Structure formats: structure tokens, C-alpha cells
Amino acid sequence: MVVNEQIAIDHGLKKDEYKKICDLLKRVPNITELGIFSAMWNEHCSYKSSRFHLKNLPTKGKNVIQGPGENAGIIDIGDDDAIVFKIESHNHPSFIEPYQGAATGVGGIMRDVFTMGARPIANLNSIHFGSPQNKKTKNLLRGVVHGIGGYGNCMGVPTIAGQTSFDESYNGNILVNAMTLGLVKKNKIFYSKAAGLGKPVIYVGSKTGRDGIHGASMASASFDDKIEEKKPTVQVGDPFTEKLLLEACLELMAGDSIIAIQDMGAAGLTSSSIEMASKGNLGIEINLNMVPCREAKMTPYEIMLSESQERMLIVLENGKEELAKKIFDKWNLDFAVIGKTTKSKKIELYFDKEKVADIPVNTLVANSPMYDRKWKKAKLPKKIKIEKEHFKTLKVINVLLKILSNPNICSKEWIWQQYDHTVMGDTIQKPGGDAGVVRIHGTNKAVAASVDSSAVYCWAHPLSGGKQIVCESWRNLISVGAKPIAITNCLNFGSPENQENMGEFVECVQGLGEASLYLDFPVVSGNVSFYNQTKDIGIKPTPAIGGVGLISNYKNMVTMDLKETGNILLTIGKTEGHLDQSLFARDILNEKNGPPPKINLFNEKNNGETILKLIDKKLIKAAHDVSLGGIITALSKMCIKGKKGVTLKKPNYLINKFEYLFGEDQGRYIIEISKDDLENVTKTLQENSVHFDELGTINENDLIIDNKTKVSIDDLIKSHTTWLTNYMSK
């Protein structure tokens, strides 16, 4: 096929990008070469619209072993143990084919982790769907949940936490973000940097088929009316094969055979070979006839762009081929020597004894496009004025029960019951709490992880929203007694070619970076997903943050369920009654304007670190952060979990009672302490200049507000737990 400008445009390249390719090569590329450029230069692989801004994120810290740039980030948790983790998107495939899209998202992120020598120990996810009234939402939700569970459960890796939200902005473009944590010894970490000349390049895993061709390009484009035609670009997963691949790779990694190893993810053999060569500053020569294929007459173009799952590329030490082959034969996986490293600094491909591609590696990586796109700065919205008569007809209990059954607040047990969250036997805090927690097997250490996002706050004011979501992650880890160490991010946005969307991205990243730097909570890995839109309608900006923290002694872990009648509850942090952008404003008042709550990074850090001091002193019986829905919603969840009631102490209302109960001021926690410890706790809080208020006392049966207004725990449970089950059963 003769390549021309129109064919390049059909591959997702711009006119000037095609011209740049011709100039770099000093000739017109052939169709295989064009396919390789289109894969490596698309948004999904090259980060061409985001690199300029991502480089400003804080990525270093005393516990950081590996930051961005590898398959996943790595943090040190002591005793020669390290945690490898990352979150990635599989949004477009999951909208087109929800089961396989979600399943292969889980499979892909697990490969990123075990590629580095780590055994996966926990999965998490952040999934976002359209309005419950949208006709596609229910089937998409069902398919995605089945896909996540189907893959993770078969792999024998627990899904310990997650987040699910509904918003009409996702009607035409759902989000499926998958996260994995793995455990590795510091001296057995593997990287993707190729090294040495004449070293054998090995293909292992499943055979290559035609599934997933153009998957990365499809992920770098907006949807249109022809979405059904894109189904062939969705990869097909096989978790049983991946389980074999995991065990085979870890067995080979136990020795000293591997120089470099890379998952064949987006853009398949193309990206894996080029990334290895680029990082090692050398060339790779591949004989495509040696690639195991499961379909007849596959062309070089198809072989290089296939995104068939469960495949790895390895650079081995010379003479280790037979040893490695025996291991992969034992696990019944394909093993083939397909090429070698060279000094050419080129990707050279051969097929049927002809050279079918000859591309300098730096043209694909170092010379890939990088855009500083135009963007619009968002103004902080003016505060809304809520007239007092709006409150007169409202009853606190009715409002509370409605908010507890809101799709974004209600129990997600229907979802996580379909995931195996206890397999491997080390899960010590299951889904439904502030963070999932897994013990490091055979030790007293435990790792906590959570996934959070706040599209509404980011949509209202991206800079504030970016800060808030990092702080939310921080608070969730603190609430279970974990010292926060680092984060991974999945940045989901609309088209970067739209100045408003690009502005949302830039300012969210700025806010994320400011909060991460101040909290000493560095970003060690991540993913950018642009073009989350159908035609010209984009999603709300949705940066998802995966936070990881360490509990040095798992026996000190804290849960949110109320423990003992008579114990005292304190609110940590100041309550000022911020209702703008709150669930109360949107769900009860139908008010969608106004700014998100302010973020005070000093208070966030100080409050969180002081809570950890109290936990270390064993003075906290239960803890929960205050976020969506305000104090009364957070308190209700603690009541539901512990099946205990609370008698609220009547506050000195300097604000309206609805502002006090439902305001979403940041930096706050509710903690349970014994009466005997009140003096000790208040002393520590005062010494650390932490604002606190006495909230109430635990009773047996009811949530009692203002002495006269009460609701039974059974009614709270019913409101909180039935919406999703009823929705999915209709």
C-alpha cells in the first residue's frame, strides 16, 4: 500500500505530524512504519498534550524507589520490602464492550506490576457511570463489575477497595480505572531498560491475534455515531493464561536470566520493543516470522499493532534461552526467540526475509510531538446565596435519609460482593471502609490503599478540586491508621484540543501537585486519559487518586464502626458550614453553582498527623473522615457499620443547622474515644493546635438530633443499603 497524507490522517495523525515523520525519515514511511508511528505518537502512548504539565509534579521522596517512567511506581516499606503500584484507565474499551473492556483493564494493570518482579497482593478500582436514568447505565455497570470480578477473582488477587459514582456527564463515556499493588523484595526489582548487545529478545505468553489492533489509537479519539464499529479494537482477556504467565515470570525472575522485561500493553509489540530500546539507548532487530500467531496470514502491520493480551517481551542474558524455555513450557505458554539487541539505535523488522521497517528509535520517542496547548483559566465561582425560607420546609431526618440513598453515597455492597476480597488470606479491612488494608504476609506490617475522585469539585474549580482529591486520599489513609506514603493518578478529561477542557487538566494537575508537595505525598506513577467525550460533549474533569500508606503494626489498624455505648465522639477540624457544591445543595436544593470548599493544606497535614499520634497512643477507637454529605452523613455511616446510635450534643449554632450537619468543609474527621481518655486526647489536640468539637455520645439504638429528632439505626441501614440492589434488580 502506498502511504499518503489521507492514510496518515485515518490513522489519527495530524497533517503536520505526518510531514514531521517524512522529514525525520527523509522518505515516505511504508504502511507498517506508519502504523508504528500512529501507535507511538497517539495521545495514549506519547502523552503529547500532557507531558509539558506532568513534569511539574513532585515525584521524589525518602520512600520512593521508582517514580514515573517505568511500568509502575515503587515505594520502600522497610525490611527490604517494597510495594509496586499504579492505576490506569480502560475507559473507551469498557464503554464499547463493558465486560472485556473492564477485564482487560484489570489484566493490563496487573501485568504492569508483576513485570517489575512483584506478586500482586491487591486490586482496587474507580468506576464512573452515567445518570441512573440513562438507558445504558445499568447494563454498562453490570458488565464492568462482572468483568472486574471475573478477571481479578480468577487471578486469585483480592479486590480490597474502590469507588463508584454516577453523573450524567458520563452518559456517553464511562470511566473504568484499575489499580494494582504488588509486593517485591528490593533486590529483586526488574526494569524495562534493555542493555547489552546481541542479547536475545524473547516473546512469551499467549499467541498474537487480530484483537485490539488500533486499541491505543481508539483510546486517543472521541466517540461518534459509529461506536459499534470499534468493537474489534477491544482486547479479549484470559485470566487463566495470565495466572500462568504470572507464575512463569516470577519463577524466571527468581534467577539471574532477565536483563529487561516489558508488558505488551497498549500498542503491543510496538510499544514494548521501542520503550525497551529507547531506555537502553540501543536498537532491536525482530524477525516477525518468529512471533507466535494464532491467526493465519497476519501481516507485519497486524503483528506489530495487535493488542492481544497476556504477552511479555524479555531481553535475556546469552545462554539462558533453554533454561527460560523450560519454565515457560512447564506453564504451557508460548516462548520464542524473536530477535536481538543491536547497536543500530533503530527498530528493524524483518518478514519473509525482507526488511519491512527501519526506524530510528529517537524519532519515535525523543522526537515525538509535545504540545503546550492553549488553555483557559477557570474563575472561582461566586458563593451562592441560599434564602432562609428554603430551609423552613425541610426536615433533617427526611434530608438525611434521602442523601443516604443517593447513588453516590449509598452502599456499594452489590458491587463488591461480586469481588473476592479475602483471597490470599491477608485482607484485614474489606471494602466499605475508608481504605482497604492487606497485611504483608507473615509480618506485622500492613498496607492501606484507597481510590478517590471528586469530579463535581474539579468541574466547579479545577485548582481547588485537584488539591481536594489528594487531601481526600490522605484522610482516608489516616482514618485507618496508615502513614500516607505516595500516590498514583489516573487523569480523565475531555479533548485537550478544547481550551476549557485543557484548562481543567492544567489546573487540576497544578492543584494535585501543590497538595502532594505540601503533604509529602509524591506521585510515583499514573496515566492520562484524554478524549473522554462523545462528539463535543466531554465528561466532568475526573482525576482519580490512588493513595498508599503503611501501618507498621496491623494491630493498630482503625475501623469506622462505632464500638461502645457511652464513648464520646469528637469532630476534628473546623465546621463552617460550606454548602456550595455539596450533595445537600445539588440533591436537596437543586443548586449546582458556587465554589467547592476551601482547602487549607496546613490544617490537612496537621490534623492528619495529630490523628496518627492519637492512634499510636491507642486513644482512638474508631475514625472516619468527613467528606461528601457532611458530618451527619459520615456519622450515619459509622452508626450503620457499628449498629450503634449517637446522641448529638446540641452545637452552639453560629450557622444554620443544615449548614452544620451537611456542610462539606474539608480537613475533618470524626473520632471515637473513651470518656477516660478525653483529657489525654484534648491535651494532645491542643498541644498540636488542632481545632475540635465534642459531637456527641454513643447510645444503643438511635441517631438523636436536637433531643427531639431521632431516627433508628434500622431506618438508616434501610436507606443506605437498598438503593443499588433495588436499581440493579429491576
C-alpha positions in Angstrom: 0.0 0.0 0.0 1.3 3.4 -0.9 1.1 5.7 2.1 -0.2 9.3 1.7 -1.4 12.1 3.9 -5.0 10.9 4.0 -4.0 7.4 5.2 -1.9 9.1 7.9 -5.0 11.2 9.0 -7.1 8.0 9.0 -4.5 6.6 11.5 -5.2 9.5 13.8 -2.1 11.6 12.9 -2.3 15.3 12.0 -1.1 16.7 8.7 1.9 18.4 10.3 2.7 15.2 12.3 2.8 13.2 9.0 5.1 15.8 7.5 7.3 15.6 10.5 7.5 11.8 10.1 8.5 12.2 6.4 11.1 14.8 7.4 12.6 12.6 10.2 12.8 9.5 7.9 13.8 11.6 4.9 11.3 9.5 3.0 7.6 8.4 3.0 7.0 5.6 5.5 5.5 2.3 4.4 2.3 1.1 5.9 3.9 -0.9 8.8 6.1 2.1 9.7 3.1 4.4 9.6 1.2 2.1 11.9 4.1 2.1 14.3 4.3 5.9 14.3 0.5 6.3 14.7 0.7 4.0 17.8 3.7 5.6 19.4 2.6 9.2 18.6 -1.1 8.9 19.7 -2.2 10.6 22.9 -2.4 7.4 24.9 1.2 6.4 24.3 3.1 9.7 23.8 1.4 11.9 26.4 1.9 14.7 23.8 -0.7 17.1 25.3 0.2 16.3 29.0 4.0 15.9 29.3 4.6 19.6 29.4 2.5 19.9 32.6 3.1 16.5 34.2 6.8 17.2 34.6 6.0 19.7 37.3 4.5 17.1 39.7 6.5 16.1 42.8 7.8 12.6 42.2 10.6 12.1 44.8 10.5 11.2 48.5 12.5 9.4 51.1 10.4 6.2 50.5 10.3 6.5 46.7 12.4 3.8 44.9 10.9 4.4 41.4 8.9 7.3 40.2 7.1 7.8 36.9 8.7 6.5 33.7 8.6 2.8 34.4 5.7 0.2 34.3 4.7 1.2 37.8 5.9 3.2 40.8 7.8 1.6 43.8 7.9 2.6 47.4 10.0 1.3 50.3 8.1 -0.1 53.2 11.1 -1.3 55.3 12.6 -4.7 55.9 13.8 -4.9 52.3 10.1 -5.0 51.2 8.7 -2.7 48.5 5.3 -2.0 47.1 4.8 -1.6 43.4 1.6 0.1 42.3 -0.1 2.0 39.5 -3.6 3.0 38.3 -4.6 3.0 34.6 -7.7 3.7 32.5 -9.6 1.4 30.2 -12.4 3.8 29.6 -13.2 3.6 25.8 -12.9 -0.2 25.6 -15.3 -0.5 28.6 -17.9 1.7 27.0 -17.8 -0.3 23.8 -17.7 -3.8 25.4 -18.0 -3.5 29.2 -17.1 -7.0 30.2 -13.9 -7.4 28.2 -13.0 -3.7 28.5 -13.0 -3.9 32.3 -11.5 -7.3 32.4 -8.5 -6.5 30.2 -8.1 -3.2 32.2 -7.6 -5.3 35.3 -5.3 -7.8 33.5 -3.2 -5.0 32.0 -2.5 -3.2 35.3 -1.6 -6.5 37.0 0.9 -7.2 34.2 2.4 -3.7 34.8 3.0 -4.7 38.4 4.3 -8.2 38.0 6.5 -7.1 35.1 8.6 -5.4 37.8 9.0 -8.6 39.8 6.2 -8.0 42.2 3.4 -10.5 43.1 0.1 -8.7 43.0 -1.5 -8.6 46.5 -4.5 -6.2 46.0 -6.7 -4.7 43.3 -8.8 -1.5 43.5 -10.9 0.3 41.0 -12.6 3.7 40.4 -15.6 3.3 38.1 -17.9 6.1 36.9 -21.2 5.8 35.1 -23.9 8.0 33.6 -27.2 9.0 35.2 -29.1 6.0 36.7 -32.0 7.2 34.4 -29.8 6.7 31.3 -30.9 3.6 29.5 -27.4 2.3 29.1 -26.2 2.8 32.6 -27.5 -0.4 34.2 -26.0 -2.8 31.5 -22.7 -0.9 31.5 -22.5 -1.2 35.3 -23.3 -4.8 35.3 -20.9 -5.7 32.5 -18.0 -3.7 34.1 -18.5 -5.2 37.5 -18.6 -8.7 36.1 -15.5 -8.0 34.1 -13.5 -6.7 37.0 -14.6 -9.6 39.2 -14.2 -12.2 36.5 -10.6 -11.3 35.9 -9.4 -10.5 39.4 -11.2 -13.4 41.0 -9.7 -15.9 38.5 -6.2 -14.5 39.2 -6.7 -15.0 42.9 -6.0 -11.4 43.8 -8.3 -9.7 46.3 -10.2 -6.5 45.3 -10.0 -4.6 48.6 -11.4 -1.1 47.9 -12.9 1.1 45.2 -15.1 3.9 44.3 -18.3 4.1 42.2 -20.1 7.3 41.1 -22.9 8.3 38.8 -23.2 11.6 36.8 -24.9 12.5 33.6 -21.6 13.7 32.1 -20.6 10.0 31.8 -23.7 9.1 29.8 -21.7 8.8 26.6 -18.3 7.9 28.1 -17.9 5.8 31.2 -14.7 5.6 33.2 -13.0 2.4 34.3 -9.8 2.9 36.2 -8.0 -0.1 37.6 -5.3 -0.1 40.3 -3.0 -2.9 41.5 -0.5 -3.2 44.4 2.3 -5.8 44.3 4.9 -6.9 46.8 8.6 -7.4 45.9 11.9 -7.6 47.7 14.1 -4.6 46.9 16.9 -6.7 45.5 14.5 -8.5 43.0 13.0 -5.5 41.2 13.1 -5.7 37.4 13.1 -2.8 35.0 12.3 -2.3 31.3 15.7 -0.8 30.2 17.4 -3.1 27.7 21.1 -3.5 28.0 24.0 -5.2 26.2 24.4 -6.0 22.5 23.5 -9.2 20.8 21.2 -10.2 23.7 18.2 -12.4 22.7 14.8 -10.8 22.7 12.1 -13.2 23.8 8.4 -13.3 23.3 6.4 -15.1 26.0 2.7 -15.7 26.9 -0.3 -16.0 24.5 -0.2 -16.1 20.8 -0.8 -12.9 18.8 -4.2 -12.4 17.1 -6.0 -9.6 15.4 -7.9 -8.5 18.5 -7.1 -5.0 19.8 -5.5 -3.6 16.7 -5.7 0.2 16.9 -6.7 -0.1 20.6 -4.4 2.7 21.7 -5.4 4.9 18.8 -9.1 4.3 19.6 -8.3 5.3 23.2 -6.9 8.6 21.8 -10.0 9.7 20.0 -13.6 10.9 20.8 -16.6 8.7 20.3 -19.0 9.3 17.4 -22.1 7.6 16.0 -20.0 4.7 14.6 -19.1 3.3 18.1 -20.3 -0.2 17.4 -17.7 -0.5 14.5 -15.0 -0.1 17.1 -15.7 -3.4 18.9 -12.8 -5.2 17.1 -10.4 -2.8 18.8 -11.3 -4.1 22.2 -8.9 -6.7 23.5 -10.1 -10.1 24.8 -8.7 -11.3 28.1 -8.0 -14.7 29.5 -7.2 -14.6 33.3 -6.3 -18.2 33.4 -3.5 -17.6 30.9 -2.4 -14.5 32.8 -2.2 -16.6 36.0 0.2 -19.0 34.3 2.2 -16.0 32.9 2.5 -14.5 36.3 3.8 -17.7 37.9 6.2 -18.4 34.9 7.6 -14.8 35.0 8.1 -14.9 38.8 9.8 -18.3 38.5 12.2 -17.0 35.9 12.8 -13.8 37.9 13.9 -15.9 40.9 17.2 -16.5 38.9 19.5 -14.1 37.1 18.5 -14.6 33.5 16.5 -11.4 32.8 18.1 -8.1 31.7 14.8 -6.3 31.0 11.2 -7.1 30.8 8.2 -5.2 29.5 4.4 -5.9 29.3 2.9 -5.8 25.9 0.1 -3.4 26.7 -1.2 -0.5 24.6 0.3 -0.8 21.1 1.5 -4.3 21.9 4.8 -5.4 20.4 5.4 -1.9 19.0 5.5 0.0 22.3 7.2 -2.8 24.3 10.1 -3.1 21.9 10.5 0.6 21.3 10.4 1.5 25.0 13.0 -1.1 25.9 15.3 0.1 23.1 14.8 3.8 24.0 15.5 3.3 27.7 18.6 1.3 26.9 19.8 3.7 24.1 20.2 0.8 21.7 18.5 -0.9 18.8 16.3 -4.0 18.5 16.1 -6.3 15.5 13.0 -8.5 15.2 12.1 -11.4 12.8 8.3 -11.2 12.7 8.1 -14.7 11.3 9.1 -16.0 14.7 6.2 -14.3 16.6 3.7 -16.9 17.6 0.4 -16.1 15.9 -3.0 -17.7 16.4 -4.5 -16.5 13.1 -3.3 -17.2 9.5 -1.6 -14.8 7.2 -1.1 -12.0 9.7 0.8 -9.1 8.2 3.7 -7.2 9.8 1.3 -4.3 10.4 -1.1 -6.5 12.3 1.5 -8.3 14.3 3.1 -5.1 15.5 -0.2 -3.3 16.3 -2.1 -6.3 17.9 -3.1 -5.8 21.5 -3.7 -9.4 22.2 -3.5 -9.9 26.0 -1.2 -11.9 28.3 2.1 -11.3 26.5 5.5 -10.1 27.6 8.8 -9.1 25.9 12.0 -10.1 27.6 15.7 -9.4 27.0 17.7 -12.3 28.3 21.3 -13.0 29.1 23.0 -15.0 26.4 22.9 -18.7 27.0 19.8 -18.6 29.2 17.3 -19.4 26.5 16.9 -23.1 27.2 16.5 -22.5 30.9 13.8 -19.9 30.3 12.1 -22.0 27.6 11.8 -25.0 30.1 10.0 -22.7 32.6 7.5 -21.4 30.0 7.0 -24.9 28.5 6.2 -26.1 32.0 3.5 -23.5 32.4 2.2 -24.3 28.8 3.0 -20.8 27.4 4.5 -19.8 24.1 8.2 -19.0 24.2 10.0 -17.7 21.1 13.4 -16.0 20.4 12.2 -13.3 18.0 15.2 -11.0 17.8 18.3 -9.4 19.4 19.6 -6.2 20.7 21.8 -4.2 18.3 24.0 -1.1 18.3 22.0 0.5 15.5 19.6 2.5 17.8 16.9 1.5 15.3 13.8 -0.7 15.3 14.5 -3.1 12.4 11.8 -5.5 11.4 12.1 -8.5 9.0 9.3 -10.6 7.5 9.7 -13.3 4.9 13.4 -12.4 4.6 12.6 -8.7 3.7 13.2 -5.7 5.9 9.7 -4.3 6.4 10.5 -1.4 8.9 13.6 0.6 9.6 13.0 3.4 12.1 15.5 5.2 14.4 14.2 4.8 17.9 14.7 8.5 18.8 12.2 9.5 16.0 9.5 7.6 17.8 10.3 8.6 21.4 12.6 11.7 21.8 11.2 13.3 18.7 7.5 12.5 19.4 5.3 15.6 19.4 4.9 17.6 22.6 2.2 20.3 22.7 1.8 23.2 25.1 -1.8 23.6 24.1 -3.8 26.8 24.7 -6.0 26.7 27.8 -8.4 28.8 29.7 -8.0 29.6 33.4 -11.1 28.9 35.5 -12.5 31.7 37.7 -13.5 30.8 41.2 -17.4 30.9 41.2 -19.2 33.3 43.4 -20.8 31.9 46.6 -24.5 31.1 46.2 -27.0 32.8 48.5 -29.4 30.3 49.9 -32.5 32.1 51.1 -33.6 31.1 54.7 -37.1 30.1 53.5 -35.5 27.2 51.6 -34.7 25.6 54.9 -38.0 26.2 56.6 -39.9 23.3 54.9 -37.0 20.8 55.3 -36.8 18.2 58.0 -33.4 17.0 58.9 -34.4 13.3 59.0 -36.0 13.4 55.6 -33.0 15.1 54.1 -30.6 12.6 55.7 -32.5 9.5 54.5 -32.6 10.9 51.0 -28.9 11.7 51.0 -28.0 8.2 52.4 -29.9 6.7 49.4 -28.2 9.0 46.9 -26.4 6.8 44.2 -23.1 8.5 45.1 -23.5 7.9 48.9 -25.4 4.6 49.1 -23.7 1.3 50.0 -21.9 -0.3 47.0 -22.1 -3.8 48.6 -23.9 -5.1 45.5 -20.7 -4.3 43.6 -18.0 -5.5 46.0 -19.9 -8.7 47.0 -19.0 -9.9 43.4 -15.3 -9.4 44.0 -13.3 -11.9 46.0 -11.8 -9.5 48.7 -10.4 -12.1 51.0 -8.5 -14.5 48.7 -4.8 -14.8 49.8 -5.9 -14.6 53.4 -4.3 -11.2 54.2 -7.2 -8.8 53.8 -7.8 -7.2 57.2 -10.1 -4.3 56.1 -12.6 -5.1 53.4 -14.4 -2.8 51.0 -16.9 -0.4 52.6 -14.4 1.4 54.9 -12.2 4.4 54.3 -9.4 2.3 52.8 -8.7 -1.3 52.1 -5.9 -2.9 54.2 -3.8 -6.0 53.5 -1.3 -7.5 55.8 2.2 -8.2 54.4 2.2 -11.9 54.7 4.0 -13.3 57.7 4.7 -9.9 59.2 3.1 -7.3 61.5 3.1 -4.7 58.7 0.0 -3.8 56.6 -0.5 -1.7 53.6 -3.6 0.6 53.2 -4.9 1.8 49.9 -7.8 3.8 48.6 -9.1 5.3 45.4 -10.8 8.7 45.3 -12.1 11.3 42.9 -14.3 14.4 43.0 -15.5 15.4 39.6 -18.0 18.0 40.9 -15.4 20.0 42.8 -12.9 19.8 39.9 -15.7 20.9 37.5 -16.6 23.9 39.8 -13.0 25.0 40.2 -10.2 22.7 38.9 -7.4 24.1 41.1 -9.3 23.6 44.3 -10.7 20.2 43.1 -7.2 18.9 42.3 -6.0 19.8 45.8 -9.1 18.4 47.4 -8.8 14.9 45.9 -5.2 14.5 47.1 -6.3 15.6 50.6 -9.3 13.1 50.5 -6.9 10.3 49.7 -4.6 11.4 52.6 -7.6 11.5 55.0 -8.8 8.0 54.0 -5.4 6.5 54.8 -5.1 8.4 58.0 -8.5 7.2 59.1 -7.4 3.6 59.1 -4.2 4.4 61.0 -1.8 4.4 57.9 1.0 6.8 57.4 0.5 8.1 53.8 3.5 7.4 51.6 2.7 8.1 47.9 0.0 8.3 45.2 -0.7 7.2 41.7 -3.1 9.1 39.5 -5.4 8.5 36.6 -6.3 11.8 34.9 -9.6 11.5 33.0 -10.5 14.5 30.9 -12.2 15.6 27.6 -10.5 16.7 24.5 -7.2 18.6 25.1 -7.9 20.5 21.8 -10.8 22.2 23.7 -9.3 25.2 25.6 -11.8 24.8 28.6 -11.0 21.1 28.9 -7.3 21.7 28.6 -7.6 24.4 31.3 -9.4 21.9 33.6 -6.5 19.5 33.1 -3.7 22.1 33.7 -5.3 23.5 36.9 -6.3 20.1 38.3 -2.7 18.9 37.8 -1.4 22.2 39.4 -3.7 21.6 42.4 -2.8 18.0 42.7 0.9 18.9 42.6 0.6 21.6 45.3 -1.2 19.3 47.7 1.2 16.4 47.0 4.2 18.6 47.6 2.9 20.1 50.8 1.7 16.8 52.3 5.0 15.0 51.2 2.8 12.6 49.3 4.6 12.2 46.0 3.2 11.0 42.7 5.1 7.8 41.7 3.1 6.6 38.7 0.0 7.4 36.7 -1.9 7.6 33.5 -3.6 10.3 31.4 -6.8 9.6 29.5 -8.0 12.4 27.2 -10.8 12.5 24.7 -13.4 11.1 27.1 -16.3 12.6 25.2 -18.9 11.8 22.6 -18.9 14.3 19.8 -18.4 17.7 21.5 -19.7 16.7 24.9 -16.9 15.9 27.4 -17.1 14.4 30.9 -16.6 16.4 34.1 -12.8 16.5 34.9 -12.2 13.4 36.9 -8.7 12.9 38.3 -8.7 9.6 40.3 -6.1 9.3 43.0 -4.9 6.0 44.4 -3.2 6.5 47.7 -0.9 4.0 49.5 0.1 4.1 53.2 1.8 1.9 55.7 0.6 0.6 59.1 3.7 -0.6 60.9 1.7 -2.9 63.2 -1.5 -4.1 61.8 -3.0 -4.5 65.3 -3.1 -0.7 65.4 -5.4 -0.5 62.4 -8.6 1.6 63.0 -12.0 1.0 61.5 -15.0 3.3 61.2 -17.7 1.3 63.0 -18.8 2.7 66.4 -17.5 0.5 69.2 -19.0 1.1 72.7 -22.0 2.8 74.2 -21.1 5.8 76.3 -18.0 6.6 74.3 -17.5 10.2 73.2 -17.3 11.4 69.6 -15.2 14.4 68.6 -15.1 16.3 65.3 -11.6 17.1 64.3 -11.2 20.3 62.2 -13.4 23.3 62.0 -17.0 23.2 60.8 -18.0 26.4 58.9 -21.0 25.0 57.0 -19.8 25.1 53.4 -22.8 24.1 51.3 -21.8 25.2 47.8 -21.2 22.2 45.5 -22.3 19.9 48.4 -24.5 16.9 47.9 -27.1 18.8 50.0 -27.1 21.8 47.6 -27.3 19.6 44.5 -29.6 16.8 45.7 -32.0 18.8 48.0 -31.9 22.4 46.8 -31.1 21.5 43.1 -28.4 24.2 43.2 -25.4 23.3 41.1 -23.5 26.6 41.2 -20.9 28.0 43.6 -17.3 27.2 44.6 -16.1 24.0 46.1 -15.0 24.1 49.8 -11.6 25.8 50.6 -8.5 23.7 51.1 -6.2 24.5 53.9 -3.1 22.4 53.4 -1.6 23.3 56.8 -4.7 22.1 58.6 -4.9 18.9 56.4 -1.4 17.9 57.3 -1.5 19.0 60.9 -4.9 17.4 61.6 -3.9 14.1 59.9 -0.5 13.8 61.6 -2.1 14.6 65.0 -4.7 11.8 64.4 -1.9 9.4 63.8 -0.3 10.4 67.1 -3.5 9.6 68.9 -3.7 6.2 67.1 -0.2 5.4 68.1 -1.1 6.1 71.7 -4.1 3.8 71.2 -6.5 6.6 72.1 -8.8 6.3 69.1 -11.5 3.5 69.0 -13.0 4.4 65.6 -12.3 7.1 62.9 -13.9 8.3 59.7 -13.2 11.3 57.5 -15.9 13.8 56.8 -16.5 14.4 53.1 -19.4 14.0 50.8 -22.7 14.7 52.7 -21.0 16.4 55.7 -20.9 15.4 59.4 -24.3 13.8 59.7 -23.7 11.5 56.7 -20.3 10.5 57.9 -21.7 9.8 61.4 -24.6 7.8 60.0 -22.2 5.5 58.2 -20.3 5.0 61.5 -23.6 4.1 63.1 -24.6 1.7 60.4 -21.2 -0.1 60.5 -21.3 -0.4 64.3 -25.1 -0.8 64.6 -25.0 1.8 67.4 -26.7 5.1 67.8 -25.4 8.5 68.7 -27.0 11.3 70.8 -25.7 14.5 69.2 -24.6 17.3 71.5 -26.5 20.5 70.6 -23.9 22.7 69.0 -23.6 26.3 69.6 -25.2 27.1 66.2 -23.2 30.0 64.7 -24.5 28.7 61.4 -27.7 27.2 60.2 -28.2 23.6 61.4 -28.4 22.3 57.8 -25.0 24.0 57.1 -23.6 22.5 60.3 -24.9 18.9 59.6 -24.5 18.8 55.8 -21.7 21.3 55.0 -18.6 19.8 53.3 -15.8 21.7 54.9 -12.5 19.9 54.4 -9.8 18.6 56.7 -12.3 17.0 59.1 -12.6 13.6 60.9 -14.9 12.1 63.4 -13.2 10.0 66.1 -14.5 7.8 68.9 -12.7 7.9 72.2 -13.5 6.6 75.7 -14.6 9.1 78.4 -11.5 8.1 80.4 -9.2 9.3 77.6 -10.9 12.6 77.0 -8.4 14.6 78.9 -5.4 12.9 77.2 -6.9 13.4 73.8 -7.9 17.0 74.2 -4.4 17.7 75.6 -2.7 16.3 72.5 -5.1 18.2 70.2 -4.5 21.4 72.0 -0.7 20.9 72.0 -0.8 20.5 68.2 -3.2 23.4 67.7 -5.9 21.2 66.2 -9.5 22.6 66.3 -12.0 20.1 67.7 -15.6 20.0 68.9 -17.5 17.5 71.1 -20.0 15.9 68.7 -22.0 13.5 70.8 -22.2 10.3 72.8 -22.8 6.7 71.6 -26.1 5.1 72.5 -27.6 1.7 71.7 -30.3 2.3 69.1 -31.0 5.7 67.6 -29.4 8.7 66.0 -30.8 11.5 68.1 -30.6 15.1 66.8 -31.7 18.1 68.9 -33.0 15.8 71.6 -36.4 15.5 69.9 -35.5 14.4 66.4 -34.4 10.8 66.1 -34.1 8.0 63.6 -33.5 4.4 64.2 -30.4 2.6 63.1 -32.6 0.2 61.1 -34.0 3.1 59.1 -30.5 4.4 58.4 -29.4 0.9 57.3 -32.5 0.6 55.0 -31.9 3.9 53.3 -28.2 3.3 52.9 -28.2 -0.3 51.7 -31.2 -0.8 49.4 -30.9 1.7 46.5 -28.3 0.0 44.4 -29.6 -3.5 45.0 -33.1 -2.4 44.0 -31.8 -0.5 41.0 -29.9 -3.5 39.6 -32.8 -6.0 40.3 -35.4 -4.1 38.2 
